[in-house]
Amino acid sequence: MTNSDEEVVKLKLTRDEKSKKQEKCEEDITSKMQTIDGLKEEIIKIGVKKDKVKEDIDEITNKLWDEYELTPNGSGEFKKPVNVQETTKNVNTLRNKIKDLGNVNVNSIEEYKEVSKRYDFMCEQRLDIENTMAKLRTVIRRNDRYNEKTVYKEI
């Protein structure tokens, strides 16, 4: 073999090594992108759960205000009654008297429940759409890489 043939062989080996390194890097990038996509999905799920917890806290706070006209900070001032049964009986009596006054827009509670269910459904739909978009982006990236490889081979 001549000197130029040896150089060609060395260059081919170098090229093969670099190609393998590049493929490994691309695999690492793909793996990391999948991890990132998974983490994004988890962030979205946690955000939805956080919103639900905030709604629950608001609901409890509103119930505390509606039933006892107390705020969370103001409720700590009251001590537990000595005779719980008698107090419960008095509370029930008062509630019955309030019921006798009549309902104020009872439909608003049902409307709220329907809107809340719809909101939860829409949040789930949004999560599904975002997950699908992330999967589509991954497929598009893979397709782009495949097209780039085939175009380079043709050139």
VONUGU-674056 format. One line per field, with one value per residue: x, y, z of N, C-alpha, C in turn; residue in one letter; residue number from 1. Coordinates in Angstrom, 3 decimals. Each point is the difference from the previous one (the first is absolute). Layout:
VONUGU-674056
n.c1 <- c(X/...)
n.c2 <- c(Y/...)
n.c3 <- c(Z/...)
ca.c1 <- c(X/...)
ca.c2 <- c(Y/...)
ca.c3 <- c(Z/...)
c.c1 <- c(X/...)
c.c2 <- c(Y/...)
c.c3 <- c(Z/...)
r <- c(a/...)
k <- c(NUM/...)
//
This chain:
VONUGU-674056
n.c1 <- c(0.822/-0.548/0.734/-0.469/0.215/1.115/0.201/-0.393/0.695/1.016/-0.200/-0.126/1.044/0.657/-0.398/0.280/1.125/0.191/-0.323/0.745/0.967/-0.206/-0.086/1.072/0.558/-0.386/0.429/1.103/0.052/-0.270/0.849/0.837/-0.298/0.060/1.116/0.406/-0.405/0.572/1.061/-0.097/-0.226/0.999/0.672/-0.484/0.246/1.196/0.099/-0.519/0.827/0.981/-0.470/-0.089/1.194/0.410/-0.656/0.564/1.149/-0.204/-0.339/1.025/0.794/-0.570/0.128/1.224/0.131/-0.506/0.586/1.193/0.072/0.893/1.139/0.890/0.402/-1.259/0.052/1.246/-0.751/-0.797/-0.457/0.355/-1.299/-0.437/-1.241/0.665/-0.658/0.039/1.260/0.190/-0.726/0.662/1.116/-0.447/-0.366/1.132/0.588/-0.805/0.262/1.274/-0.168/-0.640/1.081/0.424/0.023/1.277/-0.669/-0.811/-0.457/0.427/-0.388/-1.124/-0.210/0.366/-0.739/-0.960/0.160/0.012/-1.002/-0.600/0.316/-0.327/-1.088/-0.159/0.285/-0.779/-0.911/0.242/-0.002/-1.079/-0.468/0.408/-0.483/-1.090/-0.015/0.306/-0.909/-0.844/0.410/-0.082/-1.166/-0.329/0.566/-0.568/-1.121/0.201/0.367/-1.042/-0.768/0.563/-0.119/-1.228/-0.212/0.686/-0.641/-1.090/0.411)
n.c2 <- c(-1.185/0.955/1.025/0.327/-1.284/0.059/1.154/-0.535/-1.095/0.760/0.717/-1.152/-0.508/1.121/-0.024/-1.302/0.278/1.025/-0.827/-0.943/0.888/0.394/-1.261/-0.240/1.108/-0.381/-1.213/0.549/0.767/-1.048/-0.713/1.002/0.086/-1.326/0.062/0.968/-0.696/-1.054/0.760/0.418/-1.254/-0.365/0.997/-0.377/-1.284/0.368/0.744/-1.034/-0.848/0.871/0.157/-1.325/-0.064/0.950/-0.657/-1.129/0.655/0.526/-1.228/-0.501/0.943/-0.171/-1.307/0.207/0.824/-0.828/-0.999/0.571/0.569/-0.955/0.612/-0.589/1.261/0.360/-1.152/0.372/1.096/-0.858/-0.289/-1.259/-0.137/0.310/0.335/-0.915/-0.914/0.766/0.259/-1.278/-0.246/0.953/-0.490/-1.221/0.453/0.651/-1.084/-0.661/0.926/-0.126/-1.319/0.252/0.758/-1.121/-0.553/0.279/0.061/-0.972/0.475/1.030/-0.753/-0.366/1.276/0.302/-0.995/0.407/1.267/-0.412/-0.818/0.981/0.791/-0.954/-0.173/1.314/0.005/-1.058/0.628/1.096/-0.768/-0.600/1.194/0.473/-1.103/0.099/1.290/-0.360/-0.952/0.870/0.864/-1.014/-0.329/1.266/0.101/-1.148/0.427/1.147/-0.670/-0.777/1.046/0.574/-1.130/-0.149/1.266/-0.071/-1.136/0.640/0.968)
n.c3 <- c(0.000/-0.654/0.115/-1.195/-0.327/0.682/-0.565/-1.128/0.281/0.392/-1.053/-0.678/0.661/-0.218/-1.268/-0.028/0.634/-0.808/-0.985/0.563/0.193/-1.243/-0.410/0.775/-0.467/-1.216/0.326/0.502/-1.071/-0.780/0.699/-0.060/-1.288/-0.049/0.709/-0.776/-1.064/0.575/0.248/-1.249/-0.367/0.794/-0.551/-1.165/0.272/0.460/-1.102/-0.668/0.627/-0.240/-1.233/-0.034/0.566/-0.842/-0.944/0.466/0.084/-1.199/-0.397/0.665/-0.501/-1.181/0.188/0.446/-1.046/-0.946/0.605/0.190/-1.199/-0.259/0.236/-0.796/-0.121/-0.204/-0.632/0.058/0.026/-0.646/1.207/0.162/-0.295/1.214/-0.324/-0.665/0.699/1.069/-0.242/-0.281/1.072/0.640/-0.528/0.253/1.183/0.129/-0.432/0.797/0.914/-0.342/0.016/1.126/-0.001/-0.522/-1.183/-0.135/-1.130/0.276/-1.108/0.705/0.983/-0.599/-0.309/1.235/0.430/-0.842/0.357/1.256/-0.261/-0.639/1.005/0.869/-0.730/-0.069/1.291/0.117/-0.727/0.721/1.076/-0.480/-0.312/1.156/0.564/-0.733/0.299/1.245/-0.090/-0.527/0.918/0.853/-0.496/0.018/1.224/0.311/-0.516/0.621/1.090/-0.177/-0.263/1.036/0.641/-0.446/0.254/1.131/0.162/-0.435/0.790)
ca.c1 <- c(-0.822/0.735/-0.220/-1.320/-0.995/-0.008/-0.684/-1.420/-0.494/-0.037/-1.080/-1.254/-0.155/-0.318/-1.383/-0.888/0.002/-0.750/-1.410/-0.506/-0.118/-1.134/-1.217/-0.158/-0.442/-1.399/-0.796/-0.024/-0.881/-1.374/-0.353/-0.185/-1.213/-1.122/-0.060/-0.533/-1.424/-0.653/-0.044/-1.003/-1.307/-0.170/-0.235/-1.382/-0.867/0.117/-0.698/-1.443/-0.278/0.134/-1.211/-1.100/0.164/-0.390/-1.459/-0.503/0.228/-0.979/-1.315/-0.076/-0.024/-1.336/-0.945/0.224/-0.614/-1.440/-0.682/0.345/0.482/1.355/1.123/0.933/0.783/-0.879/-0.568/0.879/-0.336/-1.070/0.376/-0.972/-1.001/0.064/-1.019/-0.054/-1.327/-0.937/0.371/-0.419/-1.462/-0.297/0.388/-1.013/-1.212/0.219/0.004/-1.389/-0.636/0.510/-0.664/-1.380/-0.011/-0.089/1.260/0.419/0.558/0.482/0.559/1.399/0.855/0.034/0.734/1.419/0.467/0.121/1.135/1.208/0.241/0.445/1.362/0.879/0.062/0.811/1.396/0.473/0.145/1.188/1.134/0.101/0.481/1.413/0.752/0.015/0.892/1.376/0.296/0.123/1.289/1.017/-0.094/0.481/1.462/0.546/-0.198/0.966/1.325/0.024/0.087/1.341/0.946/-0.198/0.401/1.457/0.482/-0.250/0.913)
ca.c2 <- c(1.185/1.259/0.951/0.618/-1.027/-0.093/1.198/-0.179/-0.981/0.687/0.988/-0.735/-0.439/1.196/0.360/-0.982/0.271/1.241/-0.290/-0.726/0.985/0.874/-0.773/-0.114/1.317/0.170/-0.865/0.667/1.172/-0.510/-0.485/1.152/0.697/-0.784/0.274/1.359/-0.072/-0.654/0.959/1.021/-0.607/-0.023/1.382/0.323/-0.732/0.619/1.286/-0.269/-0.389/1.210/0.784/-0.693/0.230/1.392/0.045/-0.629/0.938/1.077/-0.542/-0.150/1.353/0.536/-0.714/0.528/1.332/-0.100/-0.653/0.546/1.364/0.047/-0.156/-0.981/0.607/0.307/-1.205/-0.490/0.670/-0.709/-1.259/-1.079/0.136/-0.994/-1.009/-0.086/-0.458/1.127/0.972/-0.568/0.119/1.419/0.302/-0.606/0.805/1.245/-0.333/-0.226/1.311/0.637/-0.672/0.476/1.305/-0.233/-0.129/1.115/-0.464/-1.371/-0.437/0.413/-1.097/-1.003/0.598/-0.026/-1.384/-0.294/0.766/-0.602/-1.247/0.372/0.524/-1.156/-0.706/0.800/-0.114/-1.307/0.088/0.811/-0.859/-0.979/0.701/0.331/-1.256/-0.383/0.921/-0.375/-1.224/0.376/0.669/-1.046/-0.709/0.925/0.060/-1.251/0.042/0.963/-0.635/-1.034/0.684/0.572/-1.088/-0.518/1.045/0.030/-1.204/0.169/1.020)
ca.c3 <- c(0.000/-0.066/1.093/-0.155/0.343/1.464/0.495/-0.293/0.970/1.300/-0.042/0.067/1.388/0.787/-0.337/0.627/1.445/0.228/-0.279/1.168/1.086/-0.312/0.246/1.449/0.468/-0.405/0.878/1.307/-0.128/-0.085/1.323/0.881/-0.426/0.508/1.432/0.139/-0.327/1.143/1.102/-0.343/0.264/1.449/0.431/-0.360/0.920/1.318/-0.086/0.065/1.391/0.814/-0.222/0.681/1.436/0.237/-0.055/1.218/1.102/-0.166/0.328/1.461/0.560/-0.261/0.859/1.347/0.048/-0.208/1.115/1.321/-0.186/0.539/-0.918/0.575/1.079/1.124/0.600/1.071/1.254/0.697/0.652/-0.129/1.067/1.074/-0.273/-1.459/-0.420/0.113/-1.019/-1.276/-0.030/-0.231/-1.378/-0.872/0.154/-0.753/-1.429/-0.399/-0.071/-1.225/-1.124/-0.033/-0.653/-1.452/-0.736/-0.835/-1.265/0.156/-1.282/-0.138/0.483/-1.061/-1.118/0.367/-0.127/-1.426/-0.531/0.567/-0.732/-1.351/0.145/0.206/-1.280/-0.914/0.444/-0.454/-1.451/-0.253/0.308/-1.083/-1.196/0.193/-0.100/-1.412/-0.695/0.318/-0.747/-1.410/-0.173/0.009/-1.284/-1.032/0.141/-0.532/-1.444/-0.534/0.051/-1.021/-1.291/-0.120/-0.268/-1.344/-0.948/-0.016/-0.689/-1.413/-0.506)
c.c1 <- c(0.865/-0.399/-1.398/-1.116/-0.116/-0.740/-1.502/-0.618/-0.118/-1.151/-1.374/-0.262/-0.384/-1.448/-0.987/-0.098/-0.832/-1.489/-0.637/-0.183/-1.209/-1.320/-0.256/-0.495/-1.466/-0.918/-0.117/-0.950/-1.458/-0.475/-0.272/-1.245/-1.242/-0.158/-0.607/-1.498/-0.785/-0.130/-1.011/-1.400/-0.281/-0.286/-1.444/-0.969/0.025/-0.707/-1.511/-0.389/0.067/-1.239/-1.189/0.087/-0.381/-1.511/-0.604/0.165/-0.993/-1.398/-0.169/-0.069/-1.372/-1.056/0.125/-0.662/-1.527/-0.723/0.252/0.450/1.349/1.002/0.943/0.826/-0.850/-0.534/0.852/-0.320/-1.008/0.501/-1.106/-0.998/0.112/-0.973/-0.234/-1.392/-1.019/0.287/-0.430/-1.509/-0.400/0.320/-1.044/-1.318/0.116/-0.006/-1.423/-0.753/0.439/-0.657/-1.439/-0.110/-0.115/1.375/0.272/0.704/0.660/0.666/1.462/0.951/0.131/0.769/1.498/0.571/0.206/1.203/1.306/0.346/0.532/1.433/0.997/0.167/0.892/1.486/0.593/0.217/1.257/1.252/0.209/0.563/1.486/0.870/0.115/0.930/1.464/0.400/0.180/1.329/1.135/0.015/0.547/1.521/0.645/-0.096/1.001/1.409/0.123/0.154/1.386/1.029/-0.147/0.404/1.508/0.568/-0.155/0.971/1.375)
c.c2 <- c(1.246/0.883/0.618/-1.005/-0.151/1.190/-0.115/-0.959/0.654/1.002/-0.681/-0.488/1.170/0.423/-0.948/0.239/1.242/-0.208/-0.728/0.942/0.899/-0.729/-0.136/1.314/0.231/-0.858/0.622/1.191/-0.447/-0.469/1.155/0.793/-0.746/0.222/1.374/-0.001/-0.643/0.950/1.108/-0.528/-0.018/1.390/0.392/-0.691/0.622/1.346/-0.171/-0.374/1.210/0.877/-0.612/0.228/1.438/0.149/-0.597/0.928/1.151/-0.464/-0.133/1.369/0.633/-0.657/0.501/1.369/-0.094/-0.571/0.681/1.456/0.206/-0.079/-1.026/0.584/0.245/-1.224/-0.542/0.611/-0.778/-1.318/-1.022/0.110/-1.133/-1.139/-0.038/-0.397/1.139/1.056/-0.484/0.120/1.444/0.397/-0.552/0.771/1.294/-0.251/-0.229/1.321/0.736/-0.624/0.469/1.367/-0.141/-0.021/1.249/-0.589/-1.382/-0.494/0.380/-1.091/-1.068/0.514/-0.017/-1.410/-0.369/0.715/-0.591/-1.310/0.292/0.511/-1.150/-0.778/0.743/-0.058/-1.332/0.003/0.788/-0.837/-1.031/0.655/0.319/-1.245/-0.442/0.894/-0.358/-1.258/0.307/0.701/-1.018/-0.740/0.882/0.097/-1.256/-0.021/0.964/-0.604/-1.064/0.633/0.602/-1.085/-0.513/1.028/0.055/-1.212/0.153/1.010/-0.600)
c.c3 <- c(0.000/1.171/-0.071/0.321/1.507/0.603/-0.225/1.019/1.379/0.050/0.075/1.417/0.906/-0.235/0.671/1.504/0.309/-0.264/1.186/1.183/-0.225/0.268/1.487/0.580/-0.338/0.858/1.383/-0.026/-0.038/1.367/0.953/-0.372/0.493/1.502/0.255/-0.290/1.145/1.178/-0.265/0.270/1.500/0.544/-0.283/0.960/1.385/0.015/0.105/1.426/0.926/-0.137/0.723/1.506/0.347/-0.016/1.263/1.201/-0.070/0.388/1.520/0.664/-0.204/0.877/1.438/0.137/-0.084/1.219/1.341/-0.042/0.688/-1.143/0.618/1.153/1.240/0.706/1.146/1.348/0.828/0.552/-0.216/1.156/1.019/-0.272/-1.506/-0.476/0.043/-1.063/-1.377/-0.161/-0.292/-1.445/-0.961/0.068/-0.794/-1.505/-0.504/-0.120/-1.269/-1.222/-0.143/-0.679/-1.518/-0.638/-0.819/-1.215/0.139/-1.285/-0.152/0.474/-1.079/-1.217/0.272/-0.166/-1.467/-0.612/0.513/-0.713/-1.397/0.039/0.176/-1.301/-0.980/0.392/-0.447/-1.511/-0.371/0.249/-1.104/-1.263/0.139/-0.084/-1.457/-0.798/0.263/-0.772/-1.487/-0.273/-0.044/-1.334/-1.120/0.054/-0.574/-1.523/-0.646/-0.014/-1.087/-1.386/-0.205/-0.339/-1.426/-1.046/-0.080/-0.728/-1.509/-0.612/-0.029)
r <- c(m/t/n/s/d/e/e/v/v/k/l/k/l/t/r/d/e/k/s/k/k/q/e/k/c/e/e/d/i/t/s/k/m/q/t/i/d/g/l/k/e/e/i/i/k/i/g/v/k/k/d/k/v/k/e/d/i/d/e/i/t/n/k/l/w/d/e/y/e/l/t/p/n/g/s/g/e/f/k/k/p/v/n/v/q/e/t/t/k/n/v/n/t/l/r/n/k/i/k/d/l/g/n/v/n/v/n/s/i/e/e/y/k/e/v/s/k/r/y/d/f/m/c/e/q/r/l/d/i/e/n/t/m/a/k/l/r/t/v/i/r/r/n/d/r/y/n/e/k/t/v/y/k/e/i)
k <- c(1/2/3/4/5/6/7/8/9/10/11/12/13/14/15/16/17/18/19/20/21/22/23/24/25/26/27/28/29/30/31/32/33/34/35/36/37/38/39/40/41/42/43/44/45/46/47/48/49/50/51/52/53/54/55/56/57/58/59/60/61/62/63/64/65/66/67/68/69/70/71/72/73/74/75/76/77/78/79/80/81/82/83/84/85/86/87/88/89/90/91/92/93/94/95/96/97/98/99/100/101/102/103/104/105/106/107/108/109/110/111/112/113/114/115/116/117/118/119/120/121/122/123/124/125/126/127/128/129/130/131/132/133/134/135/136/137/138/139/140/141/142/143/144/145/146/147/148/149/150/151/152/153/154/155)
//
